C-alpha cells in the first residue's frame, strides 16, 4: 500500500504537457519516423543494387 501512495504522490508532481505541446511533439515523432523509414528504404535499395551488380 505504501508503494501506491508514493506513486500517487509522484504523479501529482508530474508536469503534463499542454494539448498544443503534445500535438506538436507527436507530429515531430511521426515526421522523424517517416524520414528514417524513407532513408532506410533508399539505403537498402542502394546496397541491394550494388550487391546485385557485384554478384552478377
PQR file of N, CA, C, O and H, with PARSE charges and radii, in Angstrom:
ATOM      1  N   UNK A   1       0.814  -1.205   0.000 -0.4000 1.5000
ATOM      2  CA  UNK A   1       0.000   0.000   0.000 -0.0000 2.0000
ATOM      3  C   UNK A   1       0.852   1.261   0.000  0.5500 1.7000
ATOM      4  O   UNK A   1       0.488   2.271  -0.602 -0.5500 1.4000
ATOM      5  N   UNK A   2       1.986   1.191   0.680 -0.4000 1.5000
ATOM      6  CA  UNK A   2       2.863   2.352   0.733 -0.0000 2.0000
ATOM      7  C   UNK A   2       3.367   2.711  -0.664  0.5500 1.7000
ATOM      8  O   UNK A   2       3.522   3.884  -1.002 -0.5500 1.4000
ATOM      9  H   UNK A   2       2.282   0.371   1.169  0.4000 1.0000
ATOM     10  N   UNK A   3       3.619   1.674  -1.467 -0.4000 1.5000
ATOM     11  CA  UNK A   3       4.079   1.904  -2.840 -0.0000 2.0000
ATOM     12  C   UNK A   3       3.049   2.709  -3.624  0.5500 1.7000
ATOM     13  O   UNK A   3       3.406   3.669  -4.308 -0.5500 1.4000
ATOM     14  H   UNK A   3       3.493   0.721  -1.192  0.4000 1.0000
ATOM     15  N   UNK A   4       1.786   2.334  -3.536 -0.4000 1.5000
ATOM     16  CA  UNK A   4       0.728   3.030  -4.287 -0.0000 2.0000
ATOM     17  C   UNK A   4       0.588   4.476  -3.818  0.5500 1.7000
ATOM     18  O   UNK A   4       0.357   5.366  -4.636 -0.5500 1.4000
ATOM     19  H   UNK A   4       1.496   1.555  -2.981  0.4000 1.0000
ATOM     20  N   UNK A   5       0.723   4.721  -2.533 -0.4000 1.5000
ATOM     21  CA  UNK A   5       0.664   6.097  -2.024 -0.0000 2.0000
ATOM     22  C   UNK A   5       1.799   6.924  -2.613  0.5500 1.7000
ATOM     23  O   UNK A   5       1.611   8.080  -2.991 -0.5500 1.4000
ATOM     24  H   UNK A   5       0.911   3.998  -1.868  0.4000 1.0000
ATOM     25  N   UNK A   6       2.980   6.316  -2.685 -0.4000 1.5000
ATOM     26  CA  UNK A   6       4.121   7.019  -3.268 -0.0000 2.0000
ATOM     27  C   UNK A   6       3.919   7.286  -4.753  0.5500 1.7000
ATOM     28  O   UNK A   6       4.299   8.343  -5.256 -0.5500 1.4000
ATOM     29  H   UNK A   6       3.133   5.376  -2.378  0.4000 1.0000
ATOM     30  N   UNK A   7       3.325   6.336  -5.444 -0.4000 1.5000
ATOM     31  CA  UNK A   7       3.060   6.517  -6.875 -0.0000 2.0000
ATOM     32  C   UNK A   7       2.102   7.681  -7.089  0.5500 1.7000
ATOM     33  O   UNK A   7       2.344   8.535  -7.942 -0.5500 1.4000
ATOM     34  H   UNK A   7       3.016   5.478  -5.035  0.4000 1.0000
ATOM     35  N   UNK A   8       1.019   7.722  -6.324 -0.4000 1.5000
ATOM     36  CA  UNK A   8       0.054   8.818  -6.470 -0.0000 2.0000
ATOM     37  C   UNK A   8       0.678  10.157  -6.103  0.5500 1.7000
ATOM     38  O   UNK A   8       0.380  11.169  -6.736 -0.5500 1.4000
ATOM     39  H   UNK A   8       0.822   7.029  -5.632  0.4000 1.0000
ATOM     40  N   UNK A   9       1.536  10.176  -5.092 -0.4000 1.5000
ATOM     41  CA  UNK A   9       2.212  11.417  -4.704 -0.0000 2.0000
ATOM     42  C   UNK A   9       3.134  11.898  -5.824  0.5500 1.7000
ATOM     43  O   UNK A   9       3.187  13.092  -6.119 -0.5500 1.4000
ATOM     44  H   UNK A   9       1.778   9.353  -4.578  0.4000 1.0000
ATOM     45  N   UNK A  10       3.853  10.973  -6.442 -0.4000 1.5000
ATOM     46  CA  UNK A  10       4.745  11.357  -7.536 -0.0000 2.0000
ATOM     47  C   UNK A  10       3.962  11.818  -8.763  0.5500 1.7000
ATOM     48  O   UNK A  10       4.388  12.742  -9.456 -0.5500 1.4000
ATOM     49  H   UNK A  10       3.809  10.003  -6.202  0.4000 1.0000
ATOM     50  N   UNK A  11       2.833  11.191  -9.034 -0.4000 1.5000
ATOM     51  CA  UNK A  11       2.027  11.584 -10.193 -0.0000 2.0000
ATOM     52  C   UNK A  11       1.496  13.011 -10.053  0.5500 1.7000
ATOM     53  O   UNK A  11       1.261  13.684 -11.056 -0.5500 1.4000
ATOM     54  H   UNK A  11       2.486  10.441  -8.471  0.4000 1.0000
ATOM     55  N   UNK A  12       1.309  13.468  -8.837 -0.4000 1.5000
ATOM     56  CA  UNK A  12       0.864  14.845  -8.624 -0.0000 2.0000
ATOM     57  C   UNK A  12       1.974  15.836  -8.960  0.5500 1.7000
ATOM     58  O   UNK A  12       1.699  16.995  -9.269 -0.5500 1.4000
ATOM     59  H   UNK A  12       1.500  12.921  -8.021  0.4000 1.0000
ATOM     60  N   UNK A  13       3.230  15.385  -8.900 -0.4000 1.5000
ATOM     61  CA  UNK A  13       4.369  16.265  -9.184 -0.0000 2.0000
ATOM     62  C   UNK A  13       4.738  16.309 -10.661  0.5500 1.7000
ATOM     63  O   UNK A  13       5.573  17.119 -11.064 -0.5500 1.4000
ATOM     64  H   UNK A  13       3.454  14.443  -8.649  0.4000 1.0000
ATOM     65  N   UNK A  14       4.134  15.458 -11.467 -0.4000 1.5000
ATOM     66  CA  UNK A  14       4.452  15.397 -12.891 -0.0000 2.0000
ATOM     67  C   UNK A  14       3.901  16.636 -13.578  0.5500 1.7000
ATOM     68  O   UNK A  14       2.762  17.034 -13.336 -0.5500 1.4000
ATOM     69  H   UNK A  14       3.455  14.800 -11.140  0.4000 1.0000
ATOM     70  N   UNK A  15       4.722  17.249 -14.442 -0.4000 1.5000
ATOM     71  CA  UNK A  15       4.226  18.380 -15.231 -0.0000 2.0000
ATOM     72  C   UNK A  15       3.782  17.840 -16.590  0.5500 1.7000
ATOM     73  O   UNK A  15       4.615  17.470 -17.417 -0.5500 1.4000
ATOM     74  H   UNK A  15       5.648  16.926 -14.638  0.4000 1.0000
ATOM     75  N   UNK A  16       2.503  17.798 -16.811 -0.4000 1.5000
ATOM     76  CA  UNK A  16       1.941  17.243 -18.031 -0.0000 2.0000
ATOM     77  C   UNK A  16       1.992  18.278 -19.136  0.5500 1.7000
ATOM     78  O   UNK A  16       1.799  19.465 -18.872 -0.5500 1.4000
ATOM     79  H   UNK A  16       1.826  18.099 -16.139  0.4000 1.0000
ATOM     80  N   UNK A  17       2.251  17.855 -20.385 -0.4000 1.5000
ATOM     81  CA  UNK A  17       2.294  18.815 -21.495 -0.0000 2.0000
ATOM     82  C   UNK A  17       0.891  19.310 -21.841  0.5500 1.7000
ATOM     83  O   UNK A  17      -0.114  18.640 -21.602 -0.5500 1.4000
ATOM     84  H   UNK A  17       2.408  16.891 -20.599  0.4000 1.0000
ATOM     85  N   UNK A  18       0.872  20.499 -22.407 -0.4000 1.5000
ATOM     86  CA  UNK A  18      -0.413  21.032 -22.860 -0.0000 2.0000
ATOM     87  C   UNK A  18      -0.843  20.271 -24.114  0.5500 1.7000
ATOM     88  O   UNK A  18      -0.049  19.543 -24.710 -0.5500 1.4000
ATOM     89  H   UNK A  18       1.688  21.043 -22.601  0.4000 1.0000
ATOM     90  N   UNK A  19      -2.086  20.444 -24.501 -0.4000 1.5000
ATOM     91  CA  UNK A  19      -2.597  19.761 -25.691 -0.0000 2.0000
ATOM     92  C   UNK A  19      -1.824  20.200 -26.934  0.5500 1.7000
ATOM     93  O   UNK A  19      -1.536  19.387 -27.812 -0.5500 1.4000
ATOM     94  H   UNK A  19      -2.731  21.036 -24.017  0.4000 1.0000
ATOM     95  N   UNK A  20      -1.490  21.496 -27.003 -0.4000 1.5000
ATOM     96  CA  UNK A  20      -0.743  22.017 -28.144 -0.0000 2.0000
ATOM     97  C   UNK A  20       0.665  21.417 -28.192  0.5500 1.7000
ATOM     98  O   UNK A  20       1.130  21.015 -29.259 -0.5500 1.4000
ATOM     99  H   UNK A  20      -1.725  22.157 -26.290  0.4000 1.0000
ATOM    100  N   UNK A  21       1.337  21.354 -27.059 -0.4000 1.5000
ATOM    101  CA  UNK A  21       2.679  20.776 -26.986 -0.0000 2.0000
ATOM    102  C   UNK A  21       2.652  19.289 -27.350  0.5500 1.7000
ATOM    103  O   UNK A  21       3.521  18.805 -28.075 -0.5500 1.4000
ATOM    104  H   UNK A  21       0.960  21.680 -26.192  0.4000 1.0000
ATOM    105  N   UNK A  22       1.658  18.577 -26.846 -0.4000 1.5000
ATOM    106  CA  UNK A  22       1.531  17.154 -27.135 -0.0000 2.0000
ATOM    107  C   UNK A  22       1.314  16.913 -28.627  0.5500 1.7000
ATOM    108  O   UNK A  22       1.912  16.004 -29.204 -0.5500 1.4000
ATOM    109  H   UNK A  22       0.952  18.970 -26.257  0.4000 1.0000
ATOM    110  N   UNK A  23       0.469  17.717 -29.245 -0.4000 1.5000
ATOM    111  CA  UNK A  23       0.206  17.593 -30.680 -0.0000 2.0000
ATOM    112  C   UNK A  23       1.475  17.860 -31.481  0.5500 1.7000
ATOM    113  O   UNK A  23       1.780  17.140 -32.431 -0.5500 1.4000
ATOM    114  H   UNK A  23      -0.016  18.455 -28.776  0.4000 1.0000
ATOM    115  N   UNK A  24       2.218  18.907 -31.090 -0.4000 1.5000
ATOM    116  CA  UNK A  24       3.449  19.255 -31.800 -0.0000 2.0000
ATOM    117  C   UNK A  24       4.494  18.150 -31.653  0.5500 1.7000
ATOM    118  O   UNK A  24       5.144  17.778 -32.630 -0.5500 1.4000
ATOM    119  H   UNK A  24       1.970  19.492 -30.318  0.4000 1.0000
ATOM    120  N   UNK A  25       4.655  17.631 -30.448 -0.4000 1.5000
ATOM    121  CA  UNK A  25       5.631  16.566 -30.217 -0.0000 2.0000
ATOM    122  C   UNK A  25       5.259  15.293 -30.981  0.5500 1.7000
ATOM    123  O   UNK A  25       6.130  14.612 -31.522 -0.5500 1.4000
ATOM    124  H   UNK A  25       4.127  17.934 -29.655  0.4000 1.0000
ATOM    125  N   UNK A  26       3.968  14.977 -31.020 -0.4000 1.5000
ATOM    126  CA  UNK A  26       3.518  13.804 -31.769 -0.0000 2.0000
ATOM    127  C   UNK A  26       3.808  13.974 -33.252  0.5500 1.7000
ATOM    128  O   UNK A  26       4.228  13.024 -33.913 -0.5500 1.4000
ATOM    129  H   UNK A  26       3.261  15.530 -30.579  0.4000 1.0000
ATOM    130  N   UNK A  27       3.590  15.162 -33.777 -0.4000 1.5000
ATOM    131  CA  UNK A  27       3.867  15.442 -35.184 -0.0000 2.0000
ATOM    132  C   UNK A  27       5.355  15.287 -35.484  0.5500 1.7000
ATOM    133  O   UNK A  27       5.728  14.755 -36.529 -0.5500 1.4000
ATOM    134  H   UNK A  27       3.249  15.934 -33.240  0.4000 1.0000
ATOM    135  N   UNK A  28       6.203  15.750 -34.571 -0.4000 1.5000
ATOM    136  CA  UNK A  28       7.655  15.615 -34.754 -0.0000 2.0000
ATOM    137  C   UNK A  28       8.058  14.145 -34.765  0.5500 1.7000
ATOM    138  O   UNK A  28       8.896  13.743 -35.572 -0.5500 1.4000
ATOM    139  H   UNK A  28       5.900  16.183 -33.722  0.4000 1.0000
ATOM    140  N   UNK A  29       7.478  13.344 -33.887 -0.4000 1.5000
ATOM    141  CA  UNK A  29       7.793  11.910 -33.847 -0.0000 2.0000
ATOM    142  C   UNK A  29       7.357  11.239 -35.144  0.5500 1.7000
ATOM    143  O   UNK A  29       8.099  10.426 -35.695 -0.5500 1.4000
ATOM    144  H   UNK A  29       6.797  13.670 -33.232  0.4000 1.0000
ATOM    145  N   UNK A  30       6.180  11.562 -35.633 -0.4000 1.5000
ATOM    146  CA  UNK A  30       5.690  10.963 -36.886 -0.0000 2.0000
ATOM    147  C   UNK A  30       6.578  11.383 -38.052  0.5500 1.7000
ATOM    148  O   UNK A  30       6.926  10.553 -38.892 -0.5500 1.4000
ATOM    149  H   UNK A  30       5.577  12.222 -35.186  0.4000 1.0000
ATOM    150  N   UNK A  31       6.948  12.662 -38.113 -0.4000 1.5000
ATOM    151  CA  UNK A  31       7.827  13.143 -39.173 -0.0000 2.0000
ATOM    152  C   UNK A  31       9.172  12.430 -39.139  0.5500 1.7000
ATOM    153  O   UNK A  31       9.670  11.985 -40.172 -0.5500 1.4000
ATOM    154  H   UNK A  31       6.665  13.335 -37.431  0.4000 1.0000
ATOM    155  N   UNK A  32       9.749  12.323 -37.965 -0.4000 1.5000
ATOM    156  CA  UNK A  32      11.050  11.671 -37.823 -0.0000 2.0000
ATOM    157  C   UNK A  32      10.977  10.212 -38.232  0.5500 1.7000
ATOM    158  O   UNK A  32      11.888   9.705 -38.887 -0.5500 1.4000
ATOM    159  H   UNK A  32       9.344  12.685 -37.125  0.4000 1.0000
ATOM    160  N   UNK A  33       9.910   9.535 -37.858 -0.4000 1.5000
ATOM    161  CA  UNK A  33       9.731   8.134 -38.228 -0.0000 2.0000
ATOM    162  C   UNK A  33       9.640   7.974 -39.739  0.5500 1.7000
ATOM    163  O   UNK A  33      10.247   7.064 -40.304 -0.5500 1.4000
ATOM    164  H   UNK A  33       9.170   9.947 -37.326  0.4000 1.0000
ATOM    165  N   UNK A  34       8.894   8.844 -40.390 -0.4000 1.5000
ATOM    166  CA  UNK A  34       8.762   8.780 -41.851 -0.0000 2.0000
ATOM    167  C   UNK A  34      10.098   9.058 -42.525  0.5500 1.7000
ATOM    168  O   UNK A  34      10.466   8.371 -43.478 -0.5500 1.4000
ATOM    169  H   UNK A  34       8.401   9.583 -39.930  0.4000 1.0000
ATOM    170  N   UNK A  35      10.825  10.055 -42.042 -0.4000 1.5000
ATOM    171  CA  UNK A  35      12.128  10.396 -42.625 -0.0000 2.0000
ATOM    172  C   UNK A  35      13.089   9.214 -42.510  0.5500 1.7000
ATOM    173  O   UNK A  35      13.763   8.866 -43.479 -0.5500 1.4000
ATOM    174  H   UNK A  35      10.526  10.613 -41.268  0.4000 1.0000
ATOM    175  N   UNK A  36      13.153   8.594 -41.321 -0.4000 1.5000
ATOM    176  CA  UNK A  36      14.042   7.455 -41.152 -0.0000 2.0000
ATOM    177  C   UNK A  36      13.603   6.267 -41.994  0.5500 1.7000
ATOM    178  O   UNK A  36      14.452   5.554 -42.528 -0.5500 1.4000
ATOM    179  H   UNK A  36      12.605   8.877 -40.534  0.4000 1.0000
ATOM    180  N   UNK A  37      12.308   6.036 -42.128 -0.4000 1.5000
ATOM    181  CA  UNK A  37      11.819   4.926 -42.944 -0.0000 2.0000
ATOM    182  C   UNK A  37      12.226   5.124 -44.402  0.5500 1.7000
ATOM    183  O   UNK A  37      12.679   4.182 -45.053 -0.5500 1.4000
ATOM    184  H   UNK A  37      11.618   6.615 -41.694  0.4000 1.0000
ATOM    185  N   UNK A  38      12.069   6.327 -44.913 -0.4000 1.5000
ATOM    186  CA  UNK A  38      12.457   6.615 -46.300 -0.0000 2.0000
ATOM    187  C   UNK A  38      13.964   6.477 -46.461  0.5500 1.7000
ATOM    188  O   UNK A  38      14.440   5.917 -47.448 -0.5500 1.4000
ATOM    189  H   UNK A  38      11.701   7.092 -44.385  0.4000 1.0000
ATOM    190  N   UNK A  39      14.718   6.990 -45.484 -0.4000 1.5000
ATOM    191  CA  UNK A  39      16.168   6.912 -45.551 -0.0000 2.0000
ATOM    192  C   UNK A  39      16.643   5.455 -45.551  0.5500 1.7000
ATOM    193  O   UNK A  39      17.522   5.097 -46.334 -0.5500 1.4000
ATOM    194  H   UNK A  39      14.332   7.445 -44.682  0.4000 1.0000
ATOM    195  N   UNK A  40      16.072   4.611 -44.683 -0.4000 1.5000
ATOM    196  CA  UNK A  40      16.445   3.200 -44.656 -0.0000 2.0000
ATOM    197  C   UNK A  40      16.043   2.491 -45.946  0.5500 1.7000
ATOM    198  O   UNK A  40      16.777   1.633 -46.436 -0.5500 1.4000
ATOM    199  H   UNK A  40      15.358   4.901 -44.047  0.4000 1.0000
ATOM    200  N   UNK A  41      14.891   2.841 -46.492 -0.4000 1.5000
ATOM    201  CA  UNK A  41      14.463   2.242 -47.757 -0.0000 2.0000
ATOM    202  C   UNK A  41      15.440   2.568 -48.875  0.5500 1.7000
ATOM    203  O   UNK A  41      15.831   1.690 -49.644 -0.5500 1.4000
ATOM    204  H   UNK A  41      14.295   3.538 -46.094  0.4000 1.0000
ATOM    205  N   UNK A  42      15.832   3.834 -48.962 -0.4000 1.5000
ATOM    206  CA  UNK A  42      16.767   4.254 -50.014 -0.0000 2.0000
ATOM    207  C   UNK A  42      18.121   3.569 -49.822  0.5500 1.7000
ATOM    208  O   UNK A  42      18.707   3.073 -50.784 -0.5500 1.4000
ATOM    209  H   UNK A  42      15.514   4.547 -48.337  0.4000 1.0000
ATOM    210  N   UNK A  43      18.615   3.540 -48.591 -0.4000 1.5000
ATOM    211  CA  UNK A  43      19.904   2.893 -48.331 -0.0000 2.0000
ATOM    212  C   UNK A  43      19.842   1.406 -48.641  0.5500 1.7000
ATOM    213  O   UNK A  43      20.773   0.860 -49.233 -0.5500 1.4000
ATOM    214  H   UNK A  43      18.139   3.943 -47.809  0.4000 1.0000
ATOM    215  N   UNK A  44      18.765   0.745 -48.252 -0.4000 1.5000
ATOM    216  CA  UNK A  44      18.614  -0.686 -48.509 -0.0000 2.0000
ATOM    217  C   UNK A  44      18.557  -0.972 -50.002  0.5500 1.7000
ATOM    218  O   UNK A  44      19.184  -1.916 -50.483 -0.5500 1.4000
ATOM    219  H   UNK A  44      18.009   1.188 -47.770  0.4000 1.0000
ATOM    220  N   UNK A  45      17.810  -0.161 -50.727 -0.4000 1.5000
ATOM    221  CA  UNK A  45      17.706  -0.335 -52.174 -0.0000 2.0000
ATOM    222  C   UNK A  45      19.054  -0.106 -52.839  0.5500 1.7000
ATOM    223  O   UNK A  45      19.434  -0.846 -53.747 -0.5500 1.4000
ATOM    224  H   UNK A  45      17.301   0.605 -50.336  0.4000 1.0000
ATOM    225  N   UNK A  46      19.772   0.904 -52.399 -0.4000 1.5000
ATOM    226  CA  UNK A  46      21.093   1.201 -52.959 -0.0000 2.0000
ATOM    227  C   UNK A  46      22.078   0.065 -52.685  0.5500 1.7000
ATOM    228  O   UNK A  46      22.801  -0.362 -53.585 -0.5500 1.4000
ATOM    229  H   UNK A  46      19.463   1.505 -51.662  0.4000 1.0000
ATOM    230  N   UNK A  47      22.107  -0.415 -51.470 -0.4000 1.5000
ATOM    231  CA  UNK A  47      23.013  -1.508 -51.120 -0.0000 2.0000
ATOM    232  C   UNK A  47      22.647  -2.782 -51.886  0.5500 1.7000
ATOM    233  O   UNK A  47      23.529  -3.505 -52.350 -0.5500 1.4000
ATOM    234  H   UNK A  47      21.520  -0.069 -50.738  0.4000 1.0000
ATOM    235  N   UNK A  48      21.363  -3.051 -52.016 -0.4000 1.5000
ATOM    236  CA  UNK A  48      20.922  -4.229 -52.761 -0.0000 2.0000
ATOM    237  C   UNK A  48      21.333  -4.126 -54.230  0.5500 1.7000
ATOM    238  O   UNK A  48      21.765  -5.113 -54.824 -0.5500 1.4000
ATOM    239  H   UNK A  48      20.647  -2.464 -51.639  0.4000 1.0000
ATOM    240  N   UNK A  49      21.202  -2.952 -54.806 -0.4000 1.5000
ATOM    241  CA  UNK A  49      21.589  -2.750 -56.206 -0.0000 2.0000
ATOM    242  C   UNK A  49      23.089  -2.943 -56.379  0.5500 1.7000
ATOM    243  O   UNK A  49      23.529  -3.579 -57.337 -0.5500 1.4000
ATOM    244  H   UNK A  49      20.852  -2.150 -54.322  0.4000 1.0000
ATOM    245  N   UNK A  50      23.871  -2.401 -55.462 -0.4000 1.5000
ATOM    246  CA  UNK A  50      25.328  -2.557 -55.548 -0.0000 2.0000
ATOM    247  C   UNK A  50      25.711  -4.025 -55.433  0.5500 1.7000
ATOM    248  O   UNK A  50      26.545  -4.495 -56.207 -0.5500 1.4000
ATOM    249  H   UNK A  50      23.514  -1.884 -54.684  0.4000 1.0000
ATOM    250  N   UNK A  51      25.132  -4.759 -54.498 -0.4000 1.5000
ATOM    251  CA  UNK A  51      25.442  -6.188 -54.361 -0.0000 2.0000
ATOM    252  C   UNK A  51      25.010  -6.969 -55.595  0.5500 1.7000
ATOM    253  O   UNK A  51      25.711  -7.888 -56.022 -0.5500 1.4000
ATOM    254  H   UNK A  51      24.454  -4.377 -53.869  0.4000 1.0000
ATOM    255  N   UNK A  52      23.878  -6.619 -56.168 -0.4000 1.5000
ATOM    256  CA  UNK A  52      23.431  -7.303 -57.388 -0.0000 2.0000
ATOM    257  C   UNK A  52      24.429  -7.088 -58.527  0.5500 1.7000
ATOM    258  O   UNK A  52      24.713  -8.006 -59.297 -0.5500 1.4000
ATOM    259  H   UNK A  52      23.309  -5.873 -55.821  0.4000 1.0000
ATOM    260  N   UNK A  53      24.957  -5.860 -58.625 -0.4000 1.5000
ATOM    261  CA  UNK A  53      25.928  -5.577 -59.677 -0.0000 2.0000
ATOM    262  C   UNK A  53      27.241  -6.317 -59.433  0.5500 1.7000
ATOM    263  O   UNK A  53      27.882  -6.778 -60.378 -0.5500 1.4000
ATOM    264  H   UNK A  53      24.726  -5.115 -58.000  0.4000 1.0000
ATOM    265  N   UNK A  54      27.636  -6.428 -58.184 -0.4000 1.5000
ATOM    266  CA  UNK A  54      28.888  -7.112 -57.849 -0.0000 2.0000
ATOM    267  C   UNK A  54      28.769  -8.601 -58.094  0.5500 1.7000
ATOM    268  O   UNK A  54      29.695  -9.221 -58.618 -0.5500 1.4000
ATOM    269  H   UNK A  54      27.116  -6.054 -57.417  0.4000 1.0000
ATOM    270  N   UNK A  55      27.631  -9.186 -57.719 -0.4000 1.5000
ATOM    271  CA  UNK A  55      27.475 -10.645 -57.803 -0.0000 2.0000
ATOM    272  C   UNK A  55      27.114 -11.152 -59.182  0.5500 1.7000
ATOM    273  O   UNK A  55      27.147 -12.362 -59.406 -0.5500 1.4000
ATOM    274  H   UNK A  55      26.879  -8.683 -57.293  0.4000 1.0000
ATOM    275  N   UNK A  56      26.774 -10.285 -60.111 -0.4000 1.5000
ATOM    276  CA  UNK A  56      26.422 -10.715 -61.470 -0.0000 2.0000
ATOM    277  C   UNK A  56      27.648 -10.818 -62.338  0.5500 1.7000
ATOM    278  O   UNK A  56      27.544 -11.167 -63.514 -0.5500 1.4000
ATOM    279  H   UNK A  56      26.747  -9.302 -59.929  0.4000 1.0000
TER
END
